[in-house]
Amino acid sequence: PILALIKLEEIGEEYPKIEKHLDDELEKHQQELSERISRLLINQDSDEIKLEDARIKVRQSATDFKNKLRIYWAKFVDQLELGRRFIVMKIQSANKAVRSFLGLIESEHINVQKTNIAAHLHEIDLKYRKLPYIYRRLFDFKRPADASFFVKHQPHFETVSRAYELWQSDFPSSIAILGEKGSGRTTELNYLKDEIFSNDRVEEINFKKTIFTEAQILEEISNQLKISNKKSIEEVVKLLMRRRKKTVIVVENLQNCFLRTVNGYQAINALLYLISETKDNVLWVCSCSKYAWNFLNVAIKISDYFSHSLLVDNQSASNITEIIMRRQIASGYQLEIIPDAVTKNSRSFKKLLDNPEKQEEFLLEVLFERLNRIAEGNTTVAMIYWIRCISKIESADIFIELSEDRKSTRLNSSHLVIS
């Protein structure tokens, strides 16, 4: 942004020179045209006038022909595309009918997948309920992480710190924190408030339920900011801009402010208007589902309203490993890893049979390699996988069983509800 401002100043300085040059060129050509017209009128050279008129008509005719040709070609391409879609649709319909007639379609595939997911969830829920209280407490992903278990994603804090400094210097900034359920959006917001915004007035808005009209979002904003009910977003803008001291407003669950219908964007449009009109005096820090953000970016270009955006559910493998191991160590249980058949028969494992310590390190490395591959940067999914791998607990030992899970159904953190 600073480089853009410098470039804008340079263009502003060059503008008078460019304007003067264009004026000089225009005046020069105007003089030439005037002299030419004068010569024609004085010499009564009607043939040259007619020739020039004919040239102009030819150019106009050629331009009209090109425009018509472009229009016809566009229509032709459009008809081809419609024809292609119709043919593809018919082929797919015929293919489905033939495969159904021959018994080649697995009509129960979706139901089978749902059954598999339900079975996995039930299995994990049972294991969770049987865990010792301390372990359930430590691996309860619904609770915000304690300071001792929170692993800071340093680049995120540096980005927010830079955005905050720019905003303090009167440069309009706004921040979007993106990630799916269980990625740690709320946890990161809480620690950002404590570390970076601790000296500011911080207000919070949490859209827990789906809303989509301007009246609904006005009511939510008024109630949660504890201001008198306003009749329009413009009144809220005036109120926020009249504040003498700058404010940080944290908005959670931005994805609940719209519906995917024709008239379902009133609330989100009203909120984005509020953000754009007040970001000089308010630092907006908003959290949103990653997939909802991608959709809104296509539908209404939501990214244009935010100067900085952070993707939370991209934790590094080392961070995920540290998050799990901090909790495991704090539980006080001794970790024992049971290798699967593939690992047990591998050359790497066999070479370490006479070295128990190296063997344990190797198994731990294999475990977290698989865990990180499945978690894909999502902390909650990592905890789910860890709980699922627990084989048994005996005395002060907890046994984790390695499993490849190549054919098992992939779990998403939004599927799991542990009571």
C-alpha positions, -999 to +999 in steps of 0.1 A: +000+000+000+028+025+008+045+018-026+011+024-043+007+058-025+043+067-036+035+057-072+002+077-071+022+108-060+047+103-089+018+101-114+003+132-099+035+151-104+038+139-140+001+147-148+006+184-156+034+176-180+014+150-198-016+173-200+005+201-215+020+177-240-015+165-251-028+201-254+002+210-276-003+180-298-041+187-301-034+224-309-009+214-336-032+189-353-061+214-350-040+240-368-031+215-395-067+206-400-078+242-401-051+250-427-061+220-449-098+230-448-089+266-456-069+254-487-097+232-499-123+260-495-100+286-512-090+263-541-125+249-544-109+214-547-142+195-546-127+163-559-105+159-528-134+166-505-154+139-523-125+115-521-121+121-484-158+116-478-157+084-497-128+072-476-147+079-444-178+060-456-156+030-466-141+029-431-175+032-414-188+004-436-159-018-428-163-012-391-200-020-392-193-052-411-167-063-385-191-056-357-219-076-374-194-104-380-184-104-343-220-105-332-229-134-356-198-153-345-207-149-308-242-161-314-228-191-334-204-200-306-232-197-280-254-220-300-225-245-303-220-244-265-257-250-259-257-279-283-226-294-267-242-292-233-275-308-245-256-337-262-234-343-231-265-343-209-283-368-232-252-390-233-250-390-195-287-397-191-284-426-216-253-440-199-270-439-165-301-457-179-280-484-196-258-489-165-289-491-143-304-517-167-272-538-166-270-535-128-237-516-128-247-486-106-241-488-069-273-471-059-266-476-022-231-459-023-242-428-005-261-446+022-232-470+027-208-440+031-232-424+056-234-457+075-195-459+076-192-423+089-219-430+116-200-462+126-167-443+129-183-415+150-199-440+173-166-458+178-148-426+186-176-414+209-174-447+229-136-444+232-138-408+243-164-417+271-141-445+284-110-422+287-099-411+321-112-377+331-079-359+328-074-372+293-110-362+282-103-328+297-071-323+278-084-336+245-118-317+246-115-297+214-146-277+222-129-259+250-105-230+242-069-241+245-051-232+277-021-209+274+002-239+281-012-259+252-016-231+227+010-232+199+013-198+183+014-196+145+040-168+145+034-156+109-003-149+117+006-128+148+032-108+128+006-101+100-020-090+125+006-068+143+015-051+110-021-045+101-027-031+136+002-007+133-010+005+099-045+011+113-030+030+143-012+052+117-046+061+101-043+036+073-076+017+069-071-020+078-094-049+082-085-085+089-102-118+079-094-151+098-104-181+077-107-218+086-131-246+090-147-259+123-120-271+146-092-252+129-087-229+159-103-196+146-118-187+180-087-197+200-065-176+178-089-146+181-088-149+218-050-148+220-048-120+194-071-099+216-049-106+247-016-100+230-021-073+203-054-055+212-050-055+250-048-017+252-078-010+230-115-010+234-125-044+220-162-052+212-175-086+200-202-097+176-210-134+172-235-145+146-245-178+161-276-182+140-282-177+103-295-143+093-299-128+058-319-095+060-307-060+068-333-058+097-319-089+113-283-078+111-292-044+125-309-060+155-279-083+161-254-055+159-274-032+181-279-059+208-244-071+208-227-037+207-253-025+233-265+005+213-300+017+209-318+001+179-310+018+147-333+021+116-305+018+091-269+009+087-261+045+079-271+054+115-247+028+128-219+042+106-225+077+120-224+064+155-192+045+151-175+073+133-184+098+160-165+079+186-134+098+198-114+067+205-107+041+179-123+007+184-115-030+176-146-050+167-143-088+165-169-105+144-172-143+146-190-167+122-194-143+092-206-174+072-240-171+090-248-138+074-262-150+041-283-175+023-275-189-012-307-174-027-314-144-049-324-122-019-301-139+006-273-113+006-289-083+023-273-089+057-237-096+044-239-066+020-250-044+049-222-056+071-196-051+044-209-016+038-206-009+075-170-023+075-160-002+044-175+030+058-160+028+093-126+011+089-108+044+094-121+045+130-127+007+136-104-022+131-127-051+120-114-086+127-137-111+112-137-149+113-153-170+085-155-205+072-130-211+044-155-225+020-181-199+027-154-173+021-145-188-013-182-188-023-187-152-012-155-142-030-170-154-063-205-140-055-197-105-041-159-102-041-157-102-003-119-101-003-120-066-016-132-054+018-103-068+038-067-057+037-053-088+053-066-124+054-052-154+073-058-191+068-059-208+102-064-245+093-030-248+077-010-257+108+024-272+100+031-308+108+055-297+136+028-275+152+002-303+151+028-327+166+035-302+194-002-296+201-008-333+206+023-341+225+019-312+250-014-327+260-001-362+261+028-353+284+005-332+306-018-362+311+010-381+330+004-413+311+033-432+295+029-435+258+032-470+242+029-474+204+018-507+190+030-511+154+008-525+126+018-554+104+032-532+077+054-512+100+065-543+119+077-560+087+095-530+073+133-530+071+135-497+089+118-511+120+137-545+120+170-526+120+160-510+153+150-541+172+181-540+194+176-503+202+143-497+221+148-459+223+154-456+185+125-480+179+101-458+200+113-426+181+107-444+148+072-455+157+063-420+170+075-405+137+054-430+117+024-422+139+026-384+134+033-388+097+000-406+093-018-383+117-006-351+099-015-366+065-051-371+077-054-339+097-043-317+068-035-289+092-067-291+112-061-294+150-095-310+158-091-337+131-057-345+146-073-349+181-100-371+166-075-394+149-054-396+181-084-406+202-094-432+175-059-448+177-061-453+214-061-491+219-063-494+257-052-478+290-036-499+317-024-484+350-001-455+339+003-466+303-018-455+273-014-477+242-017-461+207-022-486+178-009-477+144-034-481+116-029-471+080-066-463+073-062-464+036-097-478+030-115-461+058-139-432+054-122-398+058-136-379+088-143-342+089-142-323+122-178-311+116-190-347+117-180-353+153-201-344+183-188-356+216-210-352+246 
